[in-house]
């Protein structure tokens, strides 16, 4: 059965977000990533599989080891999608702050 993975479902999981943070600065092997968690290695492997299927991580083989690293292009796509929402909420909070300051001075 071939499930289509959704990027936002993938990053909704705190462990997967932690994995993305780990490999953001350097490529790591599955074992090195798993060493940072108190879960079984197969569980971490499943998280890595999901992140790879969503193209948030890419695999690179170096000899017998497979290194995982961030797919910056895909992360940029996610960021670009989220940016208008961030701007909208920043604008709303700025307007609220202005209203609150006006009320405080009255």
C-alpha positions in Angstrom: 0.0 0.0 0.0 1.5 3.3 -1.1 0.5 6.1 1.2 1.0 9.7 0.1 2.8 11.5 2.9 1.9 15.1 3.6 4.6 17.5 4.6 2.5 19.2 7.3 1.5 15.9 8.8 5.2 15.0 8.9 6.2 18.2 10.7 3.3 18.0 13.1 5.1 15.3 15.0 7.5 16.7 17.7 10.0 13.9 17.2 10.2 14.6 13.5 10.6 18.3 14.1 13.5 17.5 16.5 15.1 15.3 13.8 14.9 18.2 11.4 16.6 20.5 13.9 19.3 18.0 14.5 20.2 17.5 10.8 19.8 21.2 10.0 23.4 22.0 10.8 25.1 18.8 9.6 24.3 15.5 7.9 23.9 12.6 10.3 23.6 8.8 10.1 20.4 7.1 11.4 22.4 5.8 14.4 23.7 9.2 15.3 20.2 10.6 15.1 18.7 7.8 17.1 21.3 8.3 19.9 19.5 11.6 20.6 16.2 10.0 21.5 14.9 7.7 24.1 13.0 5.6 21.6 13.8 2.4 19.8 15.9 2.7 16.7 13.2 1.3 14.5 10.9 4.1 15.7 13.5 6.7 14.6 14.0 4.8 11.3 10.2 5.1 10.7 10.4 8.9 11.4 13.3 9.1 9.0 11.4 7.2 6.3 8.4 9.6 6.6 10.6 12.7 6.4 12.4 11.2 3.4 9.2 10.3 1.7 8.0 13.9 2.2 11.3 15.1 0.7 12.2 17.1 3.8 15.3 14.9 4.2 17.6 13.5 1.6 19.8 10.5 1.9 23.4 10.4 0.8 25.4 7.2 0.8 29.0 7.5 1.8 30.6 4.0 1.8 28.4 1.8 3.9 26.8 4.6 5.8 23.7 6.6 4.8 23.7 10.2 5.9 20.5 12.2 6.2 20.5 15.9 5.5 17.9 18.7 5.1 16.4 19.3 1.7 16.6 23.1 1.7 14.5 23.4 -1.4 11.6 21.6 0.1 12.0 23.4 3.4 11.9 26.7 1.5 8.6 25.6 -0.1 7.1 25.0 3.3 8.4 28.3 4.5 7.0 30.2 1.5 3.6 28.6 2.2 3.6 29.6 5.8 5.0 33.2 5.3 1.7 34.9 4.3 0.1 33.5 7.5 3.0 34.7 9.6 2.7 38.2 8.1 -1.1 38.2 8.6 -0.7 37.4 12.3 2.1 39.9 12.8 -0.1 42.6 11.3 -3.0 41.6 13.5 -0.9 41.6 16.6 0.6 45.0 15.7 -2.9 46.4 15.3 -4.0 45.0 18.6 -0.9 46.5 20.3 -1.7 49.9 18.8 -5.3 49.7 20.1 -4.1 48.6 23.5 -1.6 51.5 23.7 -4.4 53.9 22.8 -6.7 52.5 25.5 -3.9 52.7 28.1 -3.3 56.4 27.4 -7.0 57.2 27.9 
